[in-house]
Amino acid sequence: MKSRDGFIQAYNAQVAVDVGAQIIVALRLTNNGSDQDALLALLDAVEANAGEMPNEVSADNGFCSEANLEDLNACTVRGYVAAGRASKPSSGKKGG
């Protein structure tokens, strides 16, 4: 993976945790530094492991992308995704 010091041998891990039971229900390990392509893969793993798609998901701003938000909507999963790194975050007001 690329770091500020060049390339290093490293991995990026994401986990999905059941909020009630506080246990890991899915995980993902990759050598891609971006989390944006991991959200749907994690949700699919949760569905495979738990037998159903979650009703809600919360994710940090590394997972924020228009594609992920559209995919959550298509899966009918209520998403709470931080938008701190969104390229054009909406203020909720028209025009800005």
GIVEN-V9699 format. One record per backbone hydrogen bond with DSSP energy under -0.5 kcal/mol. NH is the residue of the N-H (numbers start at 0). CO is the residue of the C=O. If there is no record, write none. Layout:
nh: <NH NH>
co: <CO CO>
This chain:
nh: <2 5 7 9 11 12 13 15 17 21 22 24 25 27 29 32 37 38 41 42 43 44 45 46 47 48 49 50 56 58 62 63 68 69 70 71 72 73 74 75 76 77 77 78 79 80 81 81 85 88 95>
co: <5 2 0 7 29 10 27 25 22 17 17 15 15 13 11 30 34 34 37 38 39 40 41 42 43 44 45 46 77 79 59 60 64 65 66 67 68 69 70 72 71 54 75 76 56 78 58 79 82 85 92>
